[in-house]
Amino acid sequence: MTKKEKGYIGIFDSGVGGLTIFKDIVKTLPKYSYIYLADSAKAPYGDKPQKLIYSLTKKAVGFLFKKNCELIILACNTASSQALRKIQRDFLPKNYPQKRVLGIIIPTAEEIIAKEKPRKVGVIATNATIKSKAFVKEIKKINSQIIILQKACPSLVPIIEAGKENSKKATEALKKCLNPLLEKNINTLVLGCTHYILLKEKIKKIAGPRVKIVSGEKIVAEKLKEYLRRHPEIESKLDKSGKKVIYTTEENNKFNKLISKLFKRGVKIAKTNL
C-alpha cells in the first residue's frame, strides 16, 4: 500500500498583501510546508460584488486543496468577510468534509481588546469588508460598548499592487483615508486589509504615538499555532519538511521583488491560472 503524502498549509490572498501574513506564519511555524496563492490577475477584490468574491475564493480554495493542502488560511479580509462562512457551511461539507478553511477577522477582533480596552476603534478596509460590517459585528460580540468608526480606502490596494507603497501618492492617499478617523479621536486603528500592513510604518507616522495600530500578521501566526495544538488530527497530516511554494496568477517584477525582500531564500515561485 502506498503511503499517503503529507499535506500543506495553504494561504490565499487576492494579491501581495497576504505575503505579510505568510512571512509571520513561516517565522512562527518554520517546520511546516506551505503553498501560497495570489490571485494578482484579478486584484483588487475589494470593489467586486459578493457573488464574484465568493466564486473567486471558492476557485482558489479548490486549487489549493487539489495541491494537497489540508488547511487553508484566507489571508484576505475581503474574502474572509464575503466568502468564508459560505465556504465553511456549503462548499466544504459537500466537497472536502475532512479539511478546514479559516479566516483572519475573528483573531484580529479578539486581539483588539486582548491587552487593553479601547474606547474608540477605527477600521480601514476595502469597500467590500466595510459594507459587510464584519469587524463591527465581531468586535461588538466581545464588547458592545466600544465605539467603532469605519472608513473604506479603495485607493490603497492598487497603489500597493503597483509596488508604489513608498511613493508620495501613497502618503497622500493614506492621509485622506486616516484624517477623518483621527479627527474623531480614535485610540485604536485596525488595518482591515492585509495589503495595508505594507504601509504600516507610514500609518504609524500619520496616526501618531497615541493610536494603537492592530494588524493581523503576528496575531494570525500565533492563532494558527494554537489551532494546530488543539487539532492534532489535522496537525498529524501536515508535511514538516519546510517547503514553500508561491503561485500567482500574474507574475511580475514587483511581486518577485517583494518575495525576495520577505523571504531571503528557499521559495519556489510559479505562475498558474484559476
Buried (B, 14 or more C-beta within 10 A) or exposed (E): EEEEEBBBBBBBBBBBBBBBBBBBBBEBBEEBBBBBBBBBBBBBBBBBEBEBBBEBBBBBBBBBBEBBBBBBBBBBBBBBBBBBEBBBEEBBEEEBEEBBBBBBBBBBBBBBBEEEEBEBBBBBBBBBBBBBBBBBBBBBEEBEEBEBBBBBBBBBBBBBBEBBBEEEEBBEBBEEBBEEBBEEEBBBBBBBBBBBBBBBEBBEEBBEEEBBBBBBBBBBBBBBEEBBEEEEEBBEBBBEEEBBBBBBBBBEEBBEEBBEEBBEEEBEBEEBEE
